Amino acid sequence: MKFSVFQVSRKGGRLKNEDRMGYCYTRESGLFVLADGMGGHPEGEVAAQLALQTIAALYQREARPTVKDAKAFLAESAMAAHQQIMRYASHKAMLDTPRTTVVAALLQGTTATWMHCGDSRLYVVRDGRLLTRTRDHSHAERPKPHGSDMPVNRNLLLTCLGSPTTPLFDISPPLQLQRGDRIMLCSDGVWGVLDDALIVHTLSSGKPVSDAAPDLAEMALRKGGAHSDNVTLIALEWAMSDSSGEDHGISTETIDDGVFASTIQAGMPSDSEIDDMDEDAIERSIAEINEAIRRSAARKT
């Protein structure tokens, strides 16, 4: 399994960054997760971090080296993340619960399956066209009654993790991947200011994802202006096992069955660490992962 990946998160015009993203993988499987902590409720960054950590921990337990049932795993991990947030709120006796949206994609073999709850999105671009994207759990993307032209608040969500009501989430059927397919997970700080046509054009511009992803982030920040939302995305390009690698490319073919690599860190980072997860920090994480892969390959030979 080979893929090129780039992730970026910026605080924008907000006081803090409540978005979280990361990915982890084994020899035959990869998991990509993004969560957007919800403003208007306390500690959105905690809810987002708990979501990522819970889903990643369950993936580490189940992926040996693949998850047996992708749909079941995504459903169970979403509910487990919700329960962890509720336990956190109960332990702290909070009157209002931390809340977050989430989107997660699981790649195994040559297929991708994804889950989302709320309005964090996943896009799939193939041959310069939008193949599919998730539909937000929001009033803005609900079918409107015939003849209705009443304005809707796109920020009003129908569901999320951490809500007192049981969260709702959608899980896709498996998608057969083709070489060159690009998948992007992003928060509403990206799609809220950039329309789908521009997102697709930028993702399929011919640039590697290591250039296209930061281009999208910078466009979103400029368009959002001084009051820009947090801007966070993970973009990856799928490549078959016989394709040549790119910069930022990852090959899992030499990983032992028991090896698990992750950019998702345990624990809540400090404010200075979460304000801007820059390219240097991401590069260090990728370098550490690749070094672990090389050590594993050396032991194998």
Backbone as CSV, one residue per row, in Angstrom:
resi,resn,N_x,N_y,N_z,CA_x,CA_y,CA_z,C_x,C_y,C_z
1,MET,0.858,-1.190,0.000,0.000,0.000,0.000,0.888,1.232,0.000
2,LYS,0.627,2.148,-0.942,1.389,3.399,-1.016,0.424,4.570,-1.107
3,PHE,0.769,5.637,-0.423,-0.019,6.858,-0.529,0.867,8.049,-0.200
4,SER,0.516,9.192,-0.761,1.147,10.461,-0.413,0.155,11.237,0.430
5,VAL,0.612,11.878,1.477,-0.308,12.543,2.401,0.295,13.842,2.902
6,PHE,-0.561,14.798,3.147,-0.142,16.060,3.757,-1.285,16.565,4.620
7,GLN,-0.968,17.032,5.801,-1.977,17.562,6.713,-1.536,18.925,7.228
8,VAL,-2.497,19.802,7.429,-2.186,21.155,7.879,-3.350,21.680,8.709
9,SER,-3.040,22.424,9.752,-4.070,23.042,10.589,-3.605,24.431,10.999
10,ARG,-4.493,25.413,10.843,-4.182,26.791,11.196,-5.281,27.360,12.087
11,LYS,-4.863,28.212,13.021,-5.799,28.815,13.968,-6.709,29.829,13.301
12,GLY,-6.230,30.499,12.268,-7.023,31.543,11.620,-7.238,32.727,12.547
13,GLY,-8.451,33.275,12.506,-8.749,34.438,13.329,-9.357,34.113,14.676
14,ARG,-9.357,32.858,15.054,-9.936,32.446,16.336,-8.909,32.523,17.460
15,LEU,-9.398,32.560,18.693,-8.495,32.636,19.843,-7.699,31.357,20.024
16,LYS,-8.258,30.228,19.649,-7.547,28.956,19.776,-7.984,28.027,18.659
17,ASN,-7.190,27.005,18.458,-7.493,26.011,17.426,-8.210,24.841,18.083
18,GLU,-9.465,24.640,17.719,-10.246,23.538,18.276,-10.333,22.348,17.316
19,ASP,-9.638,22.435,16.177,-9.596,21.322,15.231,-8.486,20.348,15.615
20,ARG,-8.682,19.089,15.257,-7.647,18.069,15.407,-7.662,17.166,14.181
21,MET,-6.505,16.677,13.774,-6.442,15.744,12.661,-5.213,14.861,12.830
22,GLY,-5.224,13.732,12.141,-4.069,12.844,12.176,-4.362,11.565,11.415
23,TYR,-3.345,10.734,11.275,-3.528,9.465,10.600,-2.616,8.420,11.226
24,CYS,-2.974,7.163,11.020,-2.182,6.051,11.509,-2.338,4.886,10.535
25,TYR,-1.397,3.953,10.572,-1.463,2.875,9.610,-0.653,1.672,10.067
26,THR,-0.999,0.548,9.461,-0.263,-0.695,9.616,0.256,-1.090,8.237
27,ARG,0.701,-2.315,8.097,1.240,-2.762,6.812,0.174,-2.762,5.718
28,GLU,-1.084,-3.031,6.075,-2.120,-3.216,5.055,-3.335,-2.322,5.254
29,SER,-3.220,-1.312,6.093,-4.404,-0.511,6.419,-3.981,0.894,6.833
30,GLY,-4.837,1.873,6.551,-4.575,3.249,6.967,-5.851,3.922,7.437
31,LEU,-5.745,4.708,8.489,-6.882,5.425,9.053,-6.554,6.911,9.095
32,PHE,-7.478,7.733,8.593,-7.310,9.186,8.546,-8.510,9.803,9.249
33,VAL,-8.252,10.690,10.228,-9.335,11.208,11.072,-9.186,12.716,11.237
34,LEU,-10.315,13.414,11.213,-10.347,14.859,11.459,-11.569,15.182,12.311
35,ALA,-11.379,16.017,13.320,-12.466,16.434,14.197,-12.420,17.940,14.394
36,ASP,-13.592,18.548,14.452,-13.722,19.999,14.595,-14.530,20.281,15.855
37,GLY,-13.828,20.669,16.930,-14.499,20.994,18.179,-15.454,22.157,17.994
38,MET,-16.627,22.053,18.560,-17.691,23.007,18.289,-17.655,24.198,19.225
39,GLY,-17.609,25.390,18.644,-17.734,26.615,19.419,-19.146,26.743,19.965
40,GLY,-19.311,27.556,20.988,-20.614,27.683,21.627,-20.819,26.682,22.735
41,HIS,-19.901,25.735,22.851,-19.901,24.753,23.924,-18.493,24.722,24.523
42,PRO,-18.344,24.301,25.774,-17.020,24.353,26.401,-16.070,23.298,25.839
43,GLU,-14.794,23.660,25.797,-13.694,22.715,25.553,-13.889,21.888,24.291
44,GLY,-14.187,22.574,23.191,-14.317,21.869,21.922,-13.046,21.148,21.531
45,GLU,-11.890,21.734,21.861,-10.624,21.094,21.526,-10.436,19.782,22.267
46,VAL,-10.994,19.695,23.487,-10.921,18.452,24.246,-11.775,17.379,23.582
47,ALA,-12.987,17.747,23.171,-13.862,16.796,22.496,-13.201,16.268,21.222
48,ALA,-12.590,17.163,20.447,-11.939,16.745,19.209,-10.757,15.826,19.492
49,GLN,-9.957,16.183,20.507,-8.800,15.358,20.855,-9.232,13.986,21.349
50,LEU,-10.264,13.945,22.188,-10.761,12.659,22.686,-11.277,11.797,21.546
51,ALA,-11.934,12.416,20.573,-12.438,11.661,19.425,-11.286,11.009,18.671
52,LEU,-10.245,11.793,18.369,-9.110,11.235,17.639,-8.417,10.132,18.434
53,GLN,-8.158,10.382,19.702,-7.432,9.402,20.502,-8.216,8.106,20.636
54,THR,-9.528,8.201,20.835,-10.345,6.999,21.007,-10.378,6.178,19.729
55,ILE,-10.624,6.839,18.598,-10.700,6.126,17.326,-9.352,5.506,16.979
56,ALA,-8.266,6.242,17.219,-6.935,5.713,16.922,-6.591,4.531,17.820
57,ALA,-6.973,4.608,19.095,-6.684,3.506,20.023,-7.431,2.239,19.619
58,LEU,-8.689,2.379,19.211,-9.451,1.219,18.769,-8.876,0.650,17.480
59,TYR,-8.416,1.529,16.599,-7.784,1.073,15.357,-6.515,0.284,15.666
60,GLN,-5.708,0.778,16.585,-4.478,0.071,16.951,-4.796,-1.320,17.486
61,ARG,-5.888,-1.430,18.222,-6.282,-2.729,18.776,-6.817,-3.679,17.707
62,GLU,-7.582,-3.131,16.751,-8.293,-3.981,15.793,-7.512,-4.267,14.518
63,ALA,-6.643,-3.381,14.086,-5.960,-3.529,12.801,-4.752,-4.432,12.951
64,ARG,-4.915,-5.718,12.616,-3.835,-6.690,12.819,-3.650,-7.609,11.622
65,PRO,-3.152,-7.116,10.511,-2.861,-5.717,10.196,-4.039,-4.975,9.560
66,THR,-5.192,-5.676,9.358,-6.380,-5.010,8.829,-7.514,-5.115,9.834
67,VAL,-8.487,-4.220,9.684,-9.720,-4.289,10.465,-10.648,-5.273,9.766
68,LYS,-11.224,-6.215,10.515,-12.028,-7.273,9.897,-13.261,-6.725,9.196
69,ASP,-13.954,-5.792,9.827,-15.195,-5.254,9.271,-15.120,-3.737,9.336
70,ALA,-14.850,-3.114,8.194,-14.612,-1.667,8.172,-15.822,-0.889,8.661
71,LYS,-17.008,-1.223,8.190,-18.209,-0.485,8.577,-18.482,-0.625,10.070
72,ALA,-18.369,-1.827,10.572,-18.615,-2.048,12.004,-17.596,-1.288,12.845
73,PHE,-16.324,-1.310,12.407,-15.296,-0.583,13.157,-15.599,0.905,13.208
74,LEU,-15.949,1.496,12.073,-16.207,2.934,12.034,-17.402,3.299,12.907
75,ALA,-18.444,2.488,12.880,-19.621,2.754,13.719,-19.276,2.632,15.192
76,GLU,-18.588,1.564,15.546,-18.254,1.334,16.960,-17.285,2.382,17.486
77,SER,-16.335,2.790,16.659,-15.360,3.780,17.121,-16.006,5.156,17.288
78,ALA,-16.964,5.496,16.435,-17.674,6.769,16.597,-18.447,6.792,17.908
79,MET,-19.136,5.690,18.206,-19.894,5.630,19.459,-18.966,5.622,20.671
80,ALA,-17.845,4.936,20.545,-16.887,4.916,21.659,-16.334,6.313,21.914
81,ALA,-16.054,7.064,20.855,-15.571,8.439,21.013,-16.624,9.299,21.700
82,HIS,-17.873,9.155,21.281,-18.971,9.889,21.920,-19.040,9.563,23.418
83,GLN,-18.939,8.291,23.743,-19.021,7.879,25.150,-17.858,8.417,25.970
84,GLN,-16.667,8.483,25.372,-15.518,9.037,26.087,-15.724,10.517,26.393
85,ILE,-16.306,11.248,25.466,-16.586,12.666,25.695,-17.614,12.829,26.809
86,MET,-18.627,12.001,26.798,-19.657,12.069,27.840,-19.079,11.719,29.211
87,ARG,-18.183,10.741,29.253,-17.544,10.391,30.529,-16.702,11.555,31.040
88,TYR,-15.990,12.195,30.141,-15.172,13.351,30.520,-16.049,14.440,31.128
89,ALA,-17.168,14.743,30.471,-18.069,15.784,30.972,-18.666,15.399,32.317
90,SER,-19.014,14.133,32.470,-19.578,13.667,33.739,-18.546,13.739,34.856
91,HIS,-17.310,13.346,34.549,-16.252,13.367,35.556,-15.989,14.787,36.049
92,LYS,-16.100,15.762,35.164,-15.860,17.150,35.533,-17.137,17.867,35.969
93,ALA,-18.253,17.139,36.027,-19.542,17.702,36.432,-19.886,18.954,35.619
94,MET,-19.724,18.847,34.320,-19.973,19.986,33.444,-21.464,20.137,33.169
95,LEU,-21.952,21.368,33.189,-23.353,21.629,32.905,-23.649,21.511,31.418
96,ASP,-22.655,21.788,30.589,-22.777,21.628,29.148,-21.621,20.758,28.691
97,THR,-21.855,19.918,27.696,-20.846,18.948,27.286,-19.992,19.476,26.138
98,PRO,-18.703,19.133,26.112,-17.883,19.425,24.941,-18.422,18.653,23.735
99,ARG,-18.323,19.253,22.556,-18.896,18.616,21.363,-17.956,18.779,20.183
100,THR,-18.075,17.838,19.253,-17.216,17.884,18.075,-17.877,17.173,16.906
101,THR,-17.563,17.606,15.714,-17.863,16.839,14.516,-16.697,15.893,14.265
102,VAL,-16.868,14.933,13.377,-15.773,14.019,13.059,-15.991,13.438,11.672
103,VAL,-14.885,13.190,10.983,-14.910,12.437,9.731,-13.685,11.532,9.745
104,ALA,-13.868,10.269,9.349,-12.782,9.295,9.380,-12.856,8.424,8.138
105,ALA,-11.709,8.155,7.531,-11.625,7.295,6.354,-10.695,6.133,6.650
106,LEU,-11.138,4.932,6.306,-10.353,3.717,6.508,-10.027,3.123,5.142
107,LEU,-8.728,3.004,4.843,-8.269,2.443,3.578,-7.663,1.073,3.836
108,GLN,-8.158,0.076,3.141,-7.646,-1.289,3.278,-7.669,-1.962,1.911
109,GLY,-6.597,-2.694,1.605,-6.528,-3.301,0.288,-6.541,-2.209,-0.763
110,THR,-7.563,-2.214,-1.605,-7.717,-1.167,-2.611,-9.051,-0.450,-2.459
111,THR,-9.610,-0.447,-1.251,-10.902,0.207,-1.029,-10.808,1.229,0.088
112,ALA,-11.716,2.190,0.045,-11.848,3.201,1.099,-13.290,3.189,1.598
113,THR,-13.450,3.276,2.913,-14.751,3.387,3.558,-14.651,4.535,4.550
114,TRP,-15.699,5.340,4.669,-15.600,6.477,5.578,-16.878,6.674,6.368
115,MET,-16.713,7.405,7.468,-17.800,7.745,8.380,-17.734,9.232,8.662
116,HIS,-18.899,9.882,8.798,-18.874,11.267,9.253,-20.090,11.566,10.113
117,CYS,-19.875,12.503,11.014,-20.918,12.963,11.924,-20.778,14.481,12.023
118,GLY,-21.814,15.212,11.594,-21.744,16.673,11.612,-21.380,17.223,10.244
119,ASP,-20.564,18.280,10.232,-20.266,18.942,8.963,-18.783,18.986,8.605
120,SER,-17.970,18.146,9.230,-16.625,17.943,8.698,-16.763,17.021,7.493
121,ARG,-16.091,17.357,6.406,-16.364,16.701,5.129,-15.224,15.825,4.634
122,LEU,-15.598,14.937,3.720,-14.645,14.150,2.944,-14.980,14.323,1.468
123,TYR,-13.952,14.609,0.676,-14.077,14.739,-0.777,-13.255,13.644,-1.442
124,VAL,-13.754,13.087,-2.537,-12.988,12.170,-3.383,-12.943,12.766,-4.790
125,VAL,-11.734,12.975,-5.289,-11.530,13.560,-6.618,-10.841,12.528,-7.500
126,ARG,-11.394,12.310,-8.685,-10.816,11.354,-9.631,-10.777,11.978,-11.022
127,ASP,-9.604,11.944,-11.644,-9.445,12.455,-13.006,-9.972,13.884,-13.155
128,GLY,-9.700,14.702,-12.143,-10.069,16.105,-12.210,-11.529,16.405,-11.918
129,ARG,-12.297,15.397,-11.499,-13.721,15.592,-11.230,-14.053,15.169,-9.804
130,LEU,-15.102,15.783,-9.266,-15.587,15.385,-7.951,-16.345,14.073,-8.094
131,LEU,-15.782,13.006,-7.539,-16.449,11.711,-7.596,-17.572,11.632,-6.571
132,THR,-17.295,12.103,-5.355,-18.313,12.120,-4.307,-17.821,12.979,-3.152
133,ARG,-18.735,13.423,-2.333,-18.382,14.042,-1.058,-19.481,13.739,-0.058
134,THR,-19.150,13.869,1.218,-20.139,13.652,2.263,-21.174,14.778,2.263
135,ARG,-22.343,14.482,2.777,-23.406,15.471,2.933,-23.550,15.797,4.408
136,ASP,-23.448,17.074,4.724,-23.432,17.519,6.125,-24.717,17.137,6.843
137,HIS,-24.571,16.852,8.118,-25.738,16.680,8.979,-26.130,18.072,9.504
138,SER,-26.719,18.847,8.622,-27.082,20.225,8.953,-28.385,20.580,8.258
139,HIS,-29.021,21.628,8.759,-30.255,22.091,8.125,-29.983,22.599,6.715
140,ALA,-28.767,23.100,6.486,-28.448,23.642,5.167,-28.449,22.571,4.093
141,GLU,-28.090,21.327,4.457,-28.020,20.261,3.452,-29.172,19.264,3.546
142,ARG,-30.153,19.568,4.351,-31.379,18.757,4.346,-32.203,19.113,3.113
143,PRO,-32.909,18.150,2.532,-33.796,18.488,1.410,-34.832,19.523,1.843
144,LYS,-34.996,20.561,1.028,-35.957,21.605,1.352,-37.351,21.214,0.857
145,PRO,-38.383,21.605,1.582,-39.740,21.364,1.088,-39.930,22.007,-0.276
146,HIS,-40.738,21.382,-1.100,-40.954,21.871,-2.458,-41.438,23.318,-2.436
147,GLY,-40.719,24.152,-3.190,-41.102,25.552,-3.282,-40.570,26.435,-2.179
148,SER,-39.863,25.846,-1.197,-39.360,26.641,-0.079,-38.068,27.342,-0.463
149,ASP,-37.978,28.638,-0.154,-36.739,29.371,-0.376,-36.290,30.092,0.889
150,MET,-36.737,29.570,2.035,-36.369,30.184,3.305,-34.883,29.982,3.578
151,PRO,-34.173,31.021,4.025,-32.748,30.868,4.342,-32.550,29.958,5.544
152,VAL,-31.434,29.263,5.550,-31.118,28.366,6.661,-29.750,28.714,7.213
153,ASN,-29.533,28.408,8.469,-28.257,28.633,9.135,-27.393,27.387,8.953
154,ARG,-26.310,27.497,8.148,-25.489,26.327,7.873,-24.758,25.839,9.117
155,ASN,-24.636,26.706,10.132,-23.935,26.314,11.349,-24.806,25.518,12.314
156,LEU,-26.089,25.404,12.018,-26.992,24.673,12.895,-26.954,23.197,12.518
157,LEU,-26.294,22.390,13.344,-26.097,20.978,13.037,-27.217,20.122,13.618
158,LEU,-27.437,19.000,12.968,-28.457,18.064,13.424,-27.894,17.051,14.407
159,THR,-26.577,16.865,14.401,-25.969,15.860,15.273,-24.486,16.144,15.431
160,CYS,-23.888,15.586,16.457,-22.449,15.706,16.709,-22.084,14.713,17.799
161,LEU,-20.804,14.525,18.017,-20.344,13.742,19.157,-20.344,14.630,20.395
162,GLY,-20.784,14.079,21.523,-20.821,14.838,22.773,-22.165,15.446,23.088
163,SER,-23.101,15.364,22.162,-24.444,15.877,22.427,-25.160,14.952,23.408
164,PRO,-26.055,15.492,24.252,-26.818,14.619,25.164,-27.658,13.577,24.431
165,THR,-28.010,13.830,23.172,-28.744,12.845,22.388,-27.762,11.941,21.639
166,THR,-28.194,10.722,21.348,-27.334,9.769,20.651,-26.946,10.314,19.282
167,PRO,-25.658,10.328,18.961,-25.245,10.897,17.670,-25.678,10.034,16.493
168,LEU,-25.902,10.690,15.374,-26.172,10.017,14.115,-24.941,10.151,13.227
169,PHE,-24.659,9.130,12.454,-23.518,9.220,11.543,-23.812,8.375,10.314
170,ASP,-23.192,8.763,9.217,-23.325,8.034,7.962,-22.034,7.287,7.673
171,ILE,-22.168,6.080,7.136,-21.017,5.277,6.731,-21.181,4.932,5.259
172,SER,-20.156,5.167,4.493,-20.216,4.953,3.049,-20.089,3.472,2.710
173,PRO,-20.576,3.071,1.539,-20.189,1.748,1.024,-18.729,1.790,0.612
174,PRO,-18.058,0.646,0.527,-16.647,0.648,0.112,-16.491,1.213,-1.298
175,LEU,-15.490,2.053,-1.479,-15.169,2.620,-2.781,-13.897,1.972,-3.301
176,GLN,-13.951,1.408,-4.507,-12.760,0.833,-5.121,-11.865,1.973,-5.605
177,LEU,-10.658,2.022,-5.084,-9.749,3.114,-5.398,-9.004,2.860,-6.699
178,GLN,-8.666,3.940,-7.382,-7.840,3.891,-8.573,-6.595,4.744,-8.350
179,ARG,-5.526,4.384,-9.022,-4.284,5.149,-8.880,-4.536,6.613,-9.229
180,GLY,-4.061,7.494,-8.361,-4.239,8.921,-8.579,-5.457,9.508,-7.902
181,ASP,-6.338,8.673,-7.341,-7.475,9.202,-6.588,-6.971,10.066,-5.437
182,ARG,-7.645,11.181,-5.220,-7.288,12.055,-4.106,-8.473,12.168,-3.148
183,ILE,-8.169,12.021,-1.878,-9.178,12.089,-0.826,-8.785,13.210,0.119
184,MET,-9.730,14.058,0.449,-9.463,15.135,1.400,-10.506,15.121,2.505
185,LEU,-10.048,15.189,3.743,-10.886,15.416,4.905,-10.662,16.855,5.336
186,CYS,-11.720,17.594,5.654,-11.516,18.993,6.032,-12.601,19.470,6.984
187,SER,-12.279,20.514,7.726,-13.244,21.167,8.608,-13.994,22.237,7.822
188,ASP,-15.033,22.794,8.442,-15.839,23.789,7.728,-15.095,25.105,7.536
189,GLY,-13.944,25.256,8.176,-13.125,26.417,7.902,-12.567,26.424,6.488
190,VAL,-12.565,25.246,5.848,-12.131,25.140,4.450,-13.327,25.281,3.515
191,TRP,-14.274,24.351,3.609,-15.375,24.353,2.635,-16.359,25.500,2.844
192,GLY,-16.344,26.103,4.048,-17.262,27.206,4.302,-16.947,28.451,3.511
193,VAL,-15.686,28.586,3.059,-15.294,29.775,2.288,-14.830,29.442,0.874
194,LEU,-14.574,28.158,0.592,-14.153,27.735,-0.739,-15.221,26.808,-1.311
195,ASP,-15.716,27.108,-2.495,-16.766,26.250,-3.040,-16.169,24.956,-3.590
196,ASP,-17.052,23.993,-3.844,-16.608,22.665,-4.260,-15.779,22.713,-5.540
197,ALA,-16.169,23.576,-6.484,-15.454,23.655,-7.757,-14.002,24.068,-7.551
198,LEU,-13.769,25.030,-6.665,-12.404,25.487,-6.406,-11.609,24.417,-5.665
199,ILE,-12.248,23.754,-4.725,-11.578,22.680,-3.997,-11.143,21.578,-4.957
200,VAL,-12.047,21.159,-5.830,-11.724,20.102,-6.785,-10.630,20.552,-7.739
201,HIS,-10.725,21.775,-8.239,-9.715,22.299,-9.166,-8.336,22.308,-8.516
202,THR,-8.263,22.739,-7.265,-6.972,22.828,-6.581,-6.413,21.445,-6.273
203,LEU,-7.272,20.534,-5.854,-6.815,19.174,-5.560,-6.326,18.456,-6.807
204,SER,-6.893,18.790,-7.960,-6.548,18.088,-9.196,-5.725,18.951,-10.134
205,SER,-4.984,19.892,-9.571,-4.232,20.854,-10.387,-2.976,20.268,-11.004
206,GLY,-2.636,19.040,-10.668,-1.394,18.443,-11.149,-0.262,18.554,-10.151
207,LYS,-0.432,19.374,-9.123,0.573,19.483,-8.072,0.489,18.273,-7.141
208,PRO,1.596,17.879,-6.499,1.503,16.854,-5.462,0.662,17.359,-4.298
209,VAL,0.113,16.425,-3.518,-0.741,16.837,-2.399,0.030,17.688,-1.398
210,SER,1.349,17.537,-1.357,2.159,18.346,-0.449,2.161,19.817,-0.832
211,ASP,1.753,20.128,-2.060,1.585,21.516,-2.488,0.109,21.913,-2.527
212,ALA,-0.741,21.011,-3.006,-2.159,21.331,-3.133,-2.813,21.569,-1.780
213,ALA,-2.443,20.782,-0.760,-3.056,20.931,0.556,-2.756,22.293,1.183
214,PRO,-1.489,22.712,1.268,-1.238,24.048,1.831,-1.809,25.172,0.974
215,ASP,-1.893,24.964,-0.346,-2.531,25.970,-1.195,-3.980,26.185,-0.770
216,LEU,-4.704,25.093,-0.541,-6.099,25.190,-0.107,-6.203,25.884,1.251
217,ALA,-5.306,25.538,2.165,-5.344,26.157,3.490,-5.112,27.659,3.403
218,GLU,-4.138,28.060,2.604,-3.844,29.487,2.478,-4.988,30.236,1.809
219,MET,-5.623,29.626,0.803,-6.776,30.260,0.161,-7.916,30.443,1.149
220,ALA,-8.149,29.427,1.985,-9.230,29.514,2.968,-8.949,30.605,3.993
221,LEU,-7.706,30.720,4.415,-7.349,31.756,5.381,-7.524,33.149,4.783
222,ARG,-7.085,33.317,3.536,-7.239,34.628,2.886,-8.713,34.964,2.693
223,LYS,-9.479,34.007,2.242,-10.905,34.252,1.996,-11.637,34.518,3.307
224,GLY,-11.237,33.826,4.368,-11.884,34.028,5.668,-11.530,35.348,6.305
225,GLY,-10.390,35.901,5.953,-9.994,37.211,6.462,-9.638,37.202,7.931
226,ALA,-9.789,38.365,8.537,-9.383,38.542,9.937,-10.168,37.662,10.897
227,HIS,-11.371,37.278,10.506,-12.216,36.456,11.379,-12.319,35.021,10.878
228,SER,-11.299,34.568,10.186,-11.292,33.210,9.646,-11.491,32.167,10.739
229,ASP,-12.246,31.136,10.396,-12.392,29.980,11.272,-11.071,29.210,11.290
230,ASN,-10.943,28.254,12.217,-9.832,27.314,12.143,-9.877,26.610,10.787
231,VAL,-8.720,26.430,10.183,-8.625,25.816,8.856,-7.785,24.552,8.978
232,THR,-8.402,23.396,8.730,-7.718,22.123,8.921,-8.097,21.153,7.810
233,LEU,-7.096,20.444,7.281,-7.387,19.440,6.270,-6.285,18.388,6.220
234,ILE,-6.668,17.210,5.775,-5.740,16.138,5.416,-6.050,15.765,3.976
235,ALA,-5.041,15.768,3.126,-5.226,15.355,1.736,-4.258,14.216,1.434
236,LEU,-4.750,13.208,0.720,-3.896,12.090,0.368,-4.147,11.674,-1.071
237,GLU,-3.119,11.134,-1.690,-3.237,10.564,-3.027,-2.949,9.084,-2.951
238,TRP,-3.843,8.304,-3.516,-3.705,6.855,-3.492,-2.846,6.406,-4.662
239,ALA,-1.951,5.484,-4.384,-1.102,4.918,-5.430,-1.042,3.417,-5.251
240,MET,-1.072,2.685,-6.339,-0.960,1.236,-6.268,0.472,0.855,-5.914
241,SER,0.668,-0.400,-5.571,1.954,-0.827,-5.016,3.108,-0.718,-5.999
242,ASP,2.835,-0.689,-7.303,3.931,-0.631,-8.259,4.202,0.778,-8.778
243,SER,3.565,1.777,-8.168,3.774,3.146,-8.636,4.982,3.757,-7.959
244,SER,5.518,4.778,-8.565,6.687,5.445,-7.991,6.261,6.375,-6.878
245,GLY,7.143,6.547,-5.894,6.803,7.397,-4.765,7.009,8.866,-5.063
246,GLU,6.401,9.730,-4.254,6.577,11.176,-4.328,7.185,11.643,-3.018
247,ASP,7.518,12.932,-2.977,7.850,13.521,-1.691,6.644,13.360,-0.780
248,HIS,6.898,13.130,0.487,5.869,12.918,1.493,5.139,11.590,1.284
249,GLY,5.653,10.727,0.395,4.993,9.454,0.145,5.326,8.453,1.235
250,ILE,4.391,7.554,1.488,4.565,6.523,2.495,4.289,5.181,1.842
251,SER,5.195,4.251,2.017,4.983,2.883,1.580,4.949,1.997,2.812
252,THR,3.928,1.156,2.888,3.786,0.296,4.066,4.259,-1.124,3.795
253,GLU,4.830,-1.374,2.608,5.087,-2.743,2.192,6.138,-3.458,3.029
254,THR,7.043,-2.716,3.671,8.101,-3.349,4.461,7.798,-3.381,5.951
255,ILE,6.585,-2.962,6.331,6.236,-2.950,7.749,5.892,-4.363,8.209
256,ASP,6.381,-4.754,9.364,5.990,-6.033,9.959,4.526,-5.994,10.372
257,ASP,3.932,-7.172,10.534,2.518,-7.268,10.887,2.184,-6.518,12.172
258,GLY,3.075,-6.540,13.138,2.765,-5.956,14.436,3.078,-4.482,14.576
259,VAL,3.568,-3.845,13.513,3.976,-2.437,13.614,2.773,-1.522,13.382
260,PHE,2.660,-0.516,14.235,1.593,0.485,14.147,2.250,1.854,14.205
261,ALA,1.948,2.713,13.228,2.520,4.057,13.181,1.395,5.078,13.247
262,SER,1.636,6.205,13.924,0.565,7.182,14.107,1.124,8.584,14.274
263,THR,0.407,9.583,13.717,0.700,10.984,13.996,-0.257,11.531,15.051
264,ILE,-1.154,10.691,15.560,-2.132,11.110,16.568,-1.512,10.899,17.936
265,GLN,-1.290,11.986,18.644,-0.600,11.936,19.923,-1.596,11.830,21.082
266,ALA,-1.202,11.095,22.101,-2.037,10.988,23.295,-1.875,12.232,24.156
267,GLY,-2.917,12.546,24.920,-2.852,13.663,25.844,-3.195,14.982,25.202
268,MET,-3.563,15.959,26.001,-3.908,17.278,25.503,-2.659,18.139,25.408
269,PRO,-2.304,18.611,24.207,-1.132,19.478,24.079,-1.389,20.854,24.669
270,SER,-0.324,21.568,24.884,-0.444,22.918,25.433,-0.970,23.874,24.371
271,ASP,-1.389,25.053,24.811,-1.931,26.041,23.867,-0.927,26.380,22.780
272,SER,0.352,26.499,23.144,1.345,26.860,22.143,1.507,25.769,21.094
273,GLU,1.247,24.519,21.473,1.394,23.420,20.534,0.185,23.297,19.610
274,ILE,-0.993,23.722,20.074,-2.191,23.498,19.279,-2.572,24.706,18.442
275,ASP,-1.980,25.875,18.686,-2.366,27.047,17.916,-2.133,26.839,16.428
276,ASP,-0.950,26.376,16.059,-0.629,26.145,14.658,0.212,24.884,14.536
277,MET,-0.356,23.827,13.951,0.401,22.609,13.685,1.053,22.784,12.323
278,ASP,2.307,23.265,12.313,2.900,23.695,11.062,3.566,22.545,10.313
279,GLU,4.075,22.877,9.139,4.642,21.861,8.266,5.867,21.202,8.895
280,ASP,6.678,21.964,9.652,7.866,21.386,10.269,7.486,20.288,11.256
281,ALA,6.436,20.543,12.064,5.999,19.529,13.027,5.486,18.287,12.321
282,ILE,4.764,18.498,11.236,4.250,17.367,10.472,5.402,16.580,9.860
283,GLU,6.387,17.302,9.322,7.540,16.629,8.723,8.276,15.788,9.767
284,ARG,8.403,16.315,10.986,9.077,15.554,12.035,8.322,14.273,12.339
285,SER,6.977,14.373,12.402,6.167,13.181,12.672,6.353,12.143,11.574
286,ILE,6.314,12.585,10.318,6.468,11.658,9.200,7.865,11.038,9.210
287,ALA,8.879,11.856,9.514,10.249,11.342,9.564,10.392,10.275,10.648
288,GLU,9.765,10.508,11.804,9.832,9.529,12.886,9.148,8.224,12.484
289,ILE,8.008,8.331,11.800,7.301,7.141,11.352,8.146,6.368,10.346
290,ASN,8.694,7.078,9.372,9.487,6.410,8.342,10.749,5.770,8.915
291,GLU,11.330,6.395,9.943,12.498,5.807,10.593,12.111,4.506,11.291
292,ALA,10.919,4.497,11.919,10.443,3.256,12.545,10.226,2.155,11.500
293,ILE,9.734,2.555,10.323,9.538,1.580,9.246,10.884,1.028,8.785
294,ARG,11.866,1.913,8.642,13.197,1.439,8.188,13.807,0.486,9.207
295,ARG,13.642,0.787,10.493,14.184,-0.121,11.516,13.486,-1.470,11.454
296,SER,12.165,-1.429,11.248,11.408,-2.675,11.142,11.869,-3.483,9.941
297,ALA,12.077,-2.814,8.803,12.515,-3.495,7.590,13.913,-4.104,7.781
298,ALA,14.790,-3.360,8.494,16.153,-3.855,8.733,16.133,-5.116,9.592
299,ARG,15.256,-5.126,10.610,15.144,-6.320,11.463,14.628,-7.505,10.654
300,LYS,13.726,-7.203,9.715,13.098,-8.273,8.916,14.106,-8.940,8.004
301,THR,15.063,-8.140,7.484,16.051,-8.694,6.572,17.237,-9.292,7.335
